[in-house]
Amino acid sequence: MTDKDISPQDVSPTRRNLLKGLAGSTALPFIGAFAALQAQQAMAANGATALVDSPYGPIAPVNDLTTGLPLLQLPAGFTYKSFGWRGDLMTDGKACPGGHDGMGVVLSRKVGRSTELVLIRNHEIGGSAPSNFLNAIGVYDSGAVSATSGNRFGGGTTNLLFRDGNWVSMTPSLGGTQTNCAGGITPWGTWLTCEEVGSDAVSASGKKHGYVFEVHSDPARTTGQPIVGMGRFAHEAAAVDPATCIVYQTEDSSGKSGFYRYIPDITTGAPGTLAMGGVLQMAKVKGINNVNLATMPVDAKYELEWVNIANPDANRGDAVGLSGVRITNAAGPFVQGWVQGAARMNRGEGIWYAQGKVYVMDTAGGPVQRGTIWELDLATQVLKCIYASPSPLVGNMGDNLTVSPRNAILICEDASTAATDSFGFGQRLMGLTGLGDAYIFAKNNIVLTAAQLQGAGKLASLAGDQRGNEFAGACFDPTGRYLFVNIQTPGVTFAITGPWAKGPL
């Protein structure tokens, strides 16, 4: 689909000007910024330019302070340090695996005069990789993938230590899992890592996959046991409401992705409480059955209600919704929600909590299937579309997203074909202004030879043009000084810092 296929939105000039004026206020609160974002993206859908010059200025290649290699394009004044490359040694002496994906800062602490941060990073690896994580304390499934394969489930997590602006160590924390895609931080300082398993995977030992696991900041306290009550489906990400401990979850299953929440029985907010039981629910638009949210434009707004999922561990199946629409080969929880009239997204991906709201990315939603962002007000349960990309140049299938401590959204792109813009070819980190315009904050610039990599002490096998590989796991430290982010392949983590006050991030 091209720009000419976009249907005009019915947004009056009076309403546009009013919201644009509100967005221009320097004292604009967070909710006002996103009300303005709605109006601006509605204008983008009508043909107005939505890609603007970055408030941080143009980007250009910047050398990594760790390796000396030009791995990223960034605005002037920004610097970064890479760490935890695929092939680097972990604290157990094994080589770090690749597939760097979702990530979060779970702990900030003072140690003497130093400030230490603990991050937990996912590795989106299925069953065909070496079992790098079986030295982890928390190992779920150490068996073979199948009776005919000697491969083991290679997914898991690493805990990263960052002290006073410098990387210190990485330690395996969870092993024996499959395709750990994204996840989410909890208010009590742990990480929820999600298996993105689209089928009912069962290992040779009989263990099922497709679950959420809780990972502790101290690897020795990670149990490696799934939270079965949170459902078995192609999990993408999770966001926790700190007021209620309810966990909101996305599903990445094309055309049959539910939007879920898990209401825990125990709401004291401590490690292990989610595993003590709860109720899984799927979102339904109040008064309308089986709404397809993937097709909705900017300004679409719905009040949600929630239907109970009686068996979160159910197998896949087919279902006919109350609307009469039949869905085939869907996850067991989705099937149970669909027959009760629940709604669906196209591909639910990133989700983040901020100030009483959660922000949800449908990576293939919107008029041209290049991504939408939904805002759910947790107090009113009103869901509204605040962003929709009108073209790949403006937004190219955002995946993970984060909200900075200054309340601005940053999007990690993951399109099958990366965008080519004024800064060349490559996947991007896209920011959103208070007016809802998109701007380019960074680009993947990894094009390396074997000699360059060997000179930096990295695997020569990682050589080549990696600019088409996705950003993932973007997150800020609590002070907003550092942005941490991964490039999934070749597998590398960055700590970026610079003059954040020049823009909204």
N, C-alpha and C positions, 0 to 999 in steps of 0.2 A: 504494500500500500504506500502511496506517495502523498505529499502535502496536499495535492489537489483533491484527494479523497476525503478530506476533513470536512465534517458537517459544521456549519456555523452554529455558534451558541447564542441563545437568546439572552444577551446581557445588555441592558440599556445603557446609553452614554451617561445618563445622570448617575446611575449606580456605580459605573466604572470610575467616574471622576471623584465621587464621594470616597470610595475605598482607596483610590490612588492618593487622595489628599490625606487620608488617615495614615497611610503607610509612610508618608513623608515626614511624619513627626519624629524628631530625634528621641523623644521620651516614649516611643511606642512600646507597649507591653507585648509579650510573646503572642497572646491570642490575637492582638490587632495585626501583628505582622503577617500572620497566616490568613486572616480575613483578607488582607490586601493581596496576599499571594494568590488566593482564589481569583480575584478580579483580574490580576495581571495574566495569569495563565489562560483565563477565558479569552482575553484579548489575543493571546498567542494563538489560540485555536482559530481565531478569526483572521489570522494572517499577519498580525503585528510581530515584530522581532522580539523573541524571548531570550535569545542568547546575547548577553551583554559583555562588555569588557570587564574583566575582573577588578574589583576594588583593590586587590593586591598587586595589580599590574600584570604585564605580559610574563609568560613563562619562558624559560630557556634551560638547557642542560646544566645541571649542578653536580659537581663531583661529590661523591660519598666521602665523609670524613674518616670512615673506617678503611675502605679499600682504595680510595682514590679514583674510582671508576664513575662515569657519568650515568647513573642508574635511573635518575628521575629528572623530569623537567619541573621546575618550581619558580615562583616569583622571586624577584631580587630580595635579598636579605634573609631568605630561608636556607637553613642547613639541615643535614640529616646524618644519622649514623645507622648503618645496616647491621644486622645480627641474625644469628640462628638460621643460616643458609642450609638448604638441603646438603647433607654431607658433612657439616660441622659436627664436632663431637659434643654429645650431651654429657651430663655429670656421671652417667653410668658407663661412659666409655664407648657407647654405640653411636653410630652416625645418625644425625637428625634426618628423619624422613621428609618428604616434600608434601605437596598438597596443602600449603598453608591457607587457612580459610578464616572462619569467624574467630573473634578475639575480644577480650575485655579486660579492663583494669579492675581487679577484684579487691585489692588491698593497697592502701597507702599508709605508711607507718614511719615514725621517727625512730632511728637507731643511733643513739648518741646525737651527734650534730648532723647526721646524714638523714636524707629522706629516701626511703625505699618504696618502690612500686612493685607489686606482683601482678603480672598479666598471665592469663591462660589462653593458649592458642590451640585451635582445632587443626587436625590434619585430615583432609577429605580424601581418604584412601579406602578402597574397597577390599576385596579379598585376594588381590593378585600381587600384593607387595610383600616384602620381607617383614617378619614380625618384629619390628624395631621396638615396640612398646611392651614386650612381654617381661621386661625388667621392672615395669611400673608396679607399684604396690597394688593399685586397683586394676585388676585384669578381669574382664567380663567373660570372654570366650577364648580359651586357649586352644580349642579344637580346630581341626581342619575345616575348610570351607565346605567340602563335600567328601563323600567316601572315595571319590575318584581323583581328588585333587589334594596335593600336599600343601597347598597354599593356606595361609591363615589370614584372619581378618587383621588388616594392617592399619586400621584407623585408630585414633586416640588423641591425646592432648599432651602438650608440654607446658610447664610452668616457667615463665621467664622472669628473671630478677633484674630490675633497672634501678641503679643507685646514683643519685646526684648527677643525672644527665649522662650516665654511662651504663652500657650493658654489662652484666656480671655473669649470668649463668642461665642454663636451661636444663630442666629436669623432666623426665617422663613422668606423667601423673595418672594417665588412664590408658589402658590397652585392651586389645581384643574386641574392639568395636568396629563398625563399618560406616564409611562415608560420613565422617563427622563434618557436617557442613557449617552451619552457623550455631547460634545459641543465644545466651544472654546472661548478663550479670544479675546477681540477686542483691537485695539491700543488706543481707547479712554476710556478704563477702565471699560468696562462692560463684561458680560458673556452671550454667546449665548447657551441656554440650548435646547436640541433637544429631541423631543418625538420620540421614536423608536416604532412606531405603524405600524404593518405590514398589517393591514386591515383598511377599512374605518370606523373607530370607530366613532359612533355618540351617544351622551348621550341622556337620556330621555328628556332633555330640547332642544334637536336638535342641540347641538354644536358638530362640527367635531373636530377630533384630528389627530395628525400626523404632527405637526408644529414645528417651531422654535420660541422661545420667548427670548426677551432681558431682562436680570436681572441686575439691577444697584447695585453698591457697597453700596449705601444707600437704604435699603429695601423699604423705604417710597416712592422712586421714581420709583419703578417697577410697570408697568401698568397692567401686566397680560394679555396683548393682543397679539395674535399671529401675526407673520410676514408672512401673507398668500402668498405673492409673492415669498418667498423662497421655496415654494413647500410643498405638503402634501404627504409624503412617510415615510418609516422607517428610519428616520434620525439617524445617528450615531454621527458624529463629524463635526466640522467646523474650518476653518483656514482663517484668514483675511490677505490679502496683504496690508501692511500699506501704500504703495505707491499709490494704486488705490482704496482702500476700497472694492475691489472685495472679495467676500466670497466664498471659495471652500468648497464643502460639500460631505460627503460620505453617502452611503446607505447600510444598512445591510439587504439584502433580498436574500437568497441563490440562486445563479445562475442567478439572475436578479437584480443586483445592479448597478445602474448608478453612474457616477462620475460627479458632477454638479458644476456650479459656478453661483453666483448671482451678477449681475452688478447693483449697486444701482444708482438711478437717481441723488441722492445728494451725493457727495464725499467729503464733508467737515469733515467727521469723528467725529460724535458727537452722544450721546445717542438719539435714536429715529429716526435717519435719514434712517436706513434700512427699517423702516416701511412706509416710505414716497413713496415707489415705486421703481421698478427696473425690470430687465429682468433676467429670469431664463434660463440657458442653460445647455446642457448635452454634455459631451466630445465625440468626434468622432475621430478616427484615420484618418488622412488626406490621402485620396486616397483609403482607404480600408473600406468596409462596415462591421459593426457588429462584430468587432474583440472581441474575448473572451480573455481578459487580464488575466483571472484566470489561464490559462494553460501555460503562458509564463515563460521561464527560465531567470536566471540571464543574463544580457547584452542585453536583448530585449530592443529595443529603437524605439519610434514612435514620430512623430510630430503630435500634436493635432490641431484640429479645433473644433468649438463649434456650435451646432445647437440650435435654439431657441425653448423653450417650451411655446406654446401659452397660455395654461391654466394650471398654476401651481397647481390649486385646483381640477383638474379632478379626477373622480372616477377611481377605478381599472378596468382593462380590459385585453384583449388579443391583440397581435400584431404580424404581420409577417414582419420581417425586410427586408431590401433591399437585404440581402444575401439569403432570402428564409427561414430563421430559424424562427419558430413560438415560441413565449413566451406567456404563459398563466398566468392569474391572477396576473399581475404585477401592480405596482403603476401607477397612471395616468400619472405623468411626465415621467416615464420610457417608457411607451407605446408610447408617442409622440416622444421621442428621438429615440427609436428603429426603428420606421418606417422610420426615416430619416438616418438610418445607424449608429447610435451611438454605442459606445463600451460598454462592461459590465465587471464588476469584479465578483468574487464569493461572497465575503462578505466584502464590504468596511467598515473599522472600524476607527482606530485612524488616525488623520491627524494633522500636526503641521507645522507652518511657521518658517523658519529660513534663514536669509541672502539671500533673493531673490528666495527661493525655498520652495516648500511644500513637505512633506514626508507623504506618504499614506500607511497604512497597509491594505492588503487584508488578513484577518485572516485565510482563507482557500485556499489561492492561492499557486502556485508553484508545482513542480513535485510530491511532496507527500502530498500536501494540508495541509501543516503545517505553511504556512505563507510566504508572500512576502512583501517587501517594495519597493514602487515606488517613485522616485524622479522626480518632475516636476519643470523644470527651467521656471520661470514665464516670463523671458525676451524672450526666444526662443520658449516656449511652447513645448519643447521636454520632453517627458516622458520616463524614463528608469528604468528598474528593477535593483536595487542595492543590493538586498538581497533576498535569498530564502532558507528556512530551508530544509536541506536534510534529517532530521530525528527529531523525538520528543525530543531527547536528546539535540540537538543543538538549536532548537527553537520549542516551542510547542503551536502554534496557538496564536501568539501575538495579542493583542486587542488594548487598548490605547497605545499610544507612546508619548514621549516628546523628545525635543532637549534641552540639558542643555545650560546655558550661555557660556560654554566652547566648545559648538558645537559638542556634542556627543549624540548619540541616546540611550534612555533607553526604554525598551519594557515591558509592563505588559502582562503576559501570562493569557490565559483564555481557556484552553482546557477542554473538558468534562472529561478527565482523566489526572490528574496532572502528571508531570514527576517524576520518581524516579531516582535520580542520586547519586553521591558519598556522598551527604549530606542528603539523605533520600527522602521521599515522600513529595510533596507539590508544590503549584504554585510558580512561580519565577518572580523576576525582572531580566531581562537580559540586559546587556550592550553590546555595540559593540565597538571593538577597532578600531583604525585608519586603521588597515589592514583588517578589515571586519570580524574578528573572534568574535564569541559570547562567553560571559563569564557570570557566575552566580554572580550577585551582592547581591541578597537577596532571602530568601524563607519565605513563610507563615509557622509559627510555632505554630499556635493557636490550642492547645489541652488542654482544661480546664475542671475542674470539677465545679459543682454547688457551692461547698464550696469555691473554689478559687475565683470565680466570686463574690459571696456574700461578701467575705472578702475585695474585691476591690471596693465594692459599685456598682456592676454591676448586670444585670439581671441574675438570676440563669438559666433561660430558654435558655440562649446562650451557655450552656455547651455542650461539645462534641468535636469531631475531626473536625476542620474547615479548615484543611490544604489544602483541595481540592478546596477551594473557591478562586475566582479570586482577583488579584490586579487590581486596577483601579485608574484613575485620577492622575497619576503621573505628577508632575510639580515642577519646582524650583522657588525659589524667585529670583528677578533680580540680586542679588549678587552671586548666586550660593552657598550660605552657607547652605541653607536648601532644602531638598527634601521632598515634601509633597506627600502622597499617601494614598489611601484607600484600605481596604480589604472589599469587598462588603458584605459578610456575615461572622461573625455576624453583621457587620456594625461598623467600627472603622476607625479613621483617624490618621495618624502618621506624625510627623515632625522629619526627620532624619538628623543628621549632623555628620561630622567627617572629616578625612583627605582626602578630595576630590582630592588634588593635586597629590596623589600617582597614580592616573589613569586618564583616559580621561574625566570622568564626572566632 
